[in-house]
Amino acid sequence: MTLARFAFIKAAWHADVVDQALKGFLEVIPPAQVDVFDVPGAFEMPLLARDLAATGRYAAVAAAALVVDGGIYRHDFVAQAVVDGLMRAGLDTGVPVLSVSLTPHHYREAPHHAEIFRAHFVTKGREAAEAALMIVRTRARLAA
């Protein structure tokens, strides 16, 4: 039996926080089963998620980003577009695409705040891995 493979996309913006989601993901799914891909920011994730899912190599794709209010653009608009795009990638390809894309209301670039979000992203990465495994098992039962 071949082990399922998973893709994990992570945005480079706020990498010190976002990379923690991968750490949590790999606590649940062995690193040998996960291919990791970097993108510049959250907005680039849906296209790559769709492309990865369309290869047929992956049982699920997870994507992680931290979208914060930079004062220049509406971060909630970007976050909504990203989540919608990730959902569409999954629906269009038939491969589960999971979002670990968070948009806090009050994120500050301060050590204490960053530490809180780093720990939260580890938890969210674990949850995404558990969800990916659950979806794979459920779909396997449906196919049987």
N, C-alpha and C positions, 0 to 999 in steps of 0.2 A: 504494500500500500504506500502510495506517495504522500508525503506530508504536504499539507496545504501551505501555500506561500502567501505572504501578505506584503503590501506596499505601504510605506509610511512616508508621507510628504510633510516637510516642515518648512515654515517661512523663516527667512533669515532675520527679518525685523524682530527685535527683542529676543534674539537667539538664546541668551542666558536664561530666559524664562521658558520659551517654547521648547527648547531641547529637552527639558525635563519631562515633557509628555512622552517623548521617545523612550526615556529611561523607564517610565512606568509601564509603557507598552511592552518593553523587553523583559520586564519582571514576570509577565504572564505568557508571552509567546517567545520561544527561544530565538535568539538573534540569527541563527542559521536559517530560519524560515522567513526573515524579514529583509526586504530590500528598501533602503532609505534613499530618499530623493530630496534635494534642497531646491527651493524656489526663492526669488527675491522677497516677495511679500504675500500676503493672504490672497490678493486679487488674482495671482497667477495659479493658485491651487486647483480650481475647478477644471481648467483645461488639461493640466497634467493628470489629474485624477481620472478624467474621462479617457485620456490616451492610455494610461496604465491599465485601467479596467478593460478597455477594448482589446488589449493584447491577449486576453484569456489566460494569462499566467497567474493571476492573483485571485484568491478566494474572497478577498476584501481589500479595500484601500482605506487608509485612515489619513486625515490631513489635520495638521495642527498650526495654529496661528494665534497671536495676541493682537487684536485690533484696538488701538487706544485713540482717544481724542487728542489729536495733535494740535488742535486749535485752528487748523487750516481747512479741513474738509469735514464733512459729516461722517464720523466713524461708524455710526449706526447704519448709514446707507451702504458703506463698504461691507460691513459685516453681514447685512441682509443679502447683498448680491453674492457674497462668497457662499453662504449657507444654501441659498437657492441654487447656485451653480453646482455645488457638491451633490445636492439632492438630484438635480437633473442628470448629472453624470452617472449616478447609480441607476436611475430609472431608464436612461437611454441605453445603458450597456447591460443591465441585468446583474451587475456586480455591486454588492453592498459598498457604499462609500460613507464612511463615518467622519463626523466633524468633531474635532477637539479645538474648535475656533471660538475663543472667548472674547467678549467685548465688555470689559468692566465699565461701570458708570464713573468710577472715581479712581483711576490708576494714577499714581504719582511715581516718578522716577526717583525713588528714595530706597535706600537699602532695606529698611523694614518692610516696605510695601512689596518690593521685588521678592523678598524671601517668602512672604505669604503666597504670592502667585507662583513661585517656583514649586512650593510644596503642593499647591492646588493642581498644577499641571501634571505632577507625578500621579496624583490620584486620577485625574481625567484620562491620562494615558492608559493606566490600568483598566479603567472602566471601558475605554474604547476597545482594548484587546479582548476583554471579557465579552463585550457585545459582538465583536467580530466572530469569536469562537461560537457564541450562541447562535448567531445567524447561520453560520456554516453548518452546524449540527442540525438545525431546524430544516434548512434547505435540503440536506442529505436525506433526512427522514421523509420529506415530501417527495423526493425523487425516487425513493425505494418502493 
